[in-house]
Amino acid sequence: MTENVRWLDVDAASRYVSMRADIFLRAVASGKLPKPYHAAGSRSPRWDRDAIDACFIGTDKRETVREAVNGVVAQIKAEGAARRQARSV
C-alpha cells in the first residue's frame, strides 16, 4: 500500500526505505533524507515519497523534485492570494 501513497508518516516512510523509525529520523536530522512537511500541523509530519526517492537517485533529480514542490507551493499561495483579493473587492 505504501507505494500508492505519496505523503507518508514516519512509520510508513521508514518502512518505505527499510529502516527502523529511529534510524530514519537520524538520517533526516543529518540531512541524508529530506525533512518532513508540516502542512497538516506540527504534530503530523509527512514525508514526500518522491523526495525520498530522489535522495536515492542523486542530486540532480533531488533538485528537480524540490523545484517541482516549490512550484506547486508557489501556485497554491498565488491562488489563495487571488481568492482573498477577489473577496475583499
N, C-alpha and C positions, 0 to 999 in steps of 0.2 A: 504494500500500500504506500510506503514512503516514496517510491519513485513517481507516483502520480500527484503528490502534494508538493507545492513549491515552498511554502513557508513552514519551517519546522521548529518545534520547541527543542529544548536542549536534549531531551531524551531521544527524540526522533533524529535530530541532527547527529548526535554521537553514534547512534546505531547506523546511520546512513554511511558514515566513514569508518565503521567497525572499530570504534574506540569506546572506552568507558567514559562516562559523562565528566568525571573529574579531569581526565587527561585531555578530553576535548576542550574543556574550559581553560586549561593551561595553555593549550595551543592557540586559543583565541586571545588570551591575555598576552602571549608572547608575539602576537602578530602573524603567526603562521597560518591561521584561519581567520576569516572575516568576523568582524564584530556583529552582534545582532542588531536588528531594528526594533524599535520600541513603539511602533505605531499603535499597538493595542494597549499601551501603558507600560510604565517602567517595571511592573511586576510580571510582565508577559513578553519576554524577549523572544524574537523569532529570527531564524537564520534563513537566508535565501538559498535554496538548494543550488541554483545556478551559480551563485557567488562561491559556494563551497566547491562546486565542480571546477570553477575557473582557477581556484588555488592549486588544484592538481594538474591542470592543463599547462599553466605557465603565465608569466607576467602580461604578455600582450593580450591574451584572452581575458585576464582579470580586469585590465583597464577597460576593455570593450564592455564587459558586464557592468562595471562601475559607471561608465559613461551612460549606458542604457538606463540603468536605475536612476541616475541623477536626472536624465532627460525626462523620464516618467514623472519623477517628483516635481520637477520644474513645471511640467504641463499641468499637473494636478493643482499646484499652487496658483498658476495663472488662471485656470478655470474658476477656482474658488474666488480669486480676487475680482474677476469679471462678474461673477454672480453677486458678490457683495456690492460692487459698484452699481450694478443694474438695480438692485433692491433699494439702494439709497437715493436713487434719482426719482 
